[in-house]
Amino acid sequence: MEMRRLKGGLEQTLQITDQAKQISDQLLQIDWTIERLLNDSSQVEILECRCPSSPIPDVYGSSNVDFLNLCIMHAAGSIIVNNVLMVTLTGANRYNRIQELKRRNASCSRRLWMFHEQAQNLCHYPTALMLSYQAADTACTADWIVATMNAAQDRSSENKSELWTGNQVWLRCLMASGMLDFVRYEKDIPPLDDVYELLHFDLYPFDAPWP
């Protein structure tokens, strides 16, 4: 559902905003714990990235699969909740709040990128990586995200599987942020487990609107 067209009007929007704020605050507290563990060299290693096209020079290494899953799910959840807030926030301080939420999303996205060497075999990693697309500040980073999603799902021209494109990923980001009507556009956007060519849209990600 597009957040700006909620059938419940202002009252429902305010209710969702309050709920999103509470969840965002809880996720932020969890974030502090995760960050502390990521900075603990006995828990997580900082390794040199082996991918020359990666937007980050270092990656995380951890033998704790549960912690890896926690980091991926927490980052994805945080981005989704923060996107909801960015669409529904009102008031004089809206701009500053949105900038802070964008900074949080950028931090979560970078964390997702730093786990890419370990997390590619996780079934939910492509979805999390897709959500980080909005944090890409260069075309090279955006291209890397799409390429990594394709690699994580073993999509290539060699095995004749259809590939993700930047437009497809960007449209899904807009849907996840509440800026596009999910019901209206879902039929035209390839699902994560069954990609087909997108025929009806031609949006370049860095020209798309953002609140």
Buried (B, 14 or more C-beta within 10 A) or exposed (E): EBBEEBEEEEEEBEEBBEEBBEBBEEBEEEBEEBEEBBEEEEBBEEEEBEBEEBBBEEBBBBEEEEBBBBBBEBBBBBBBBBBBBBBBBEEEEEEEBBEBBBEBBBBBBBBBBBBBBBBBEBEEBBBBBBBBBBBBEEEEBBBBBBBBBBBBBEBEEEEEEBBBBBBBBBBBBBBBBBBBBBEEBEEEBBEBEEBEEBEEEEBEBEEBEEB
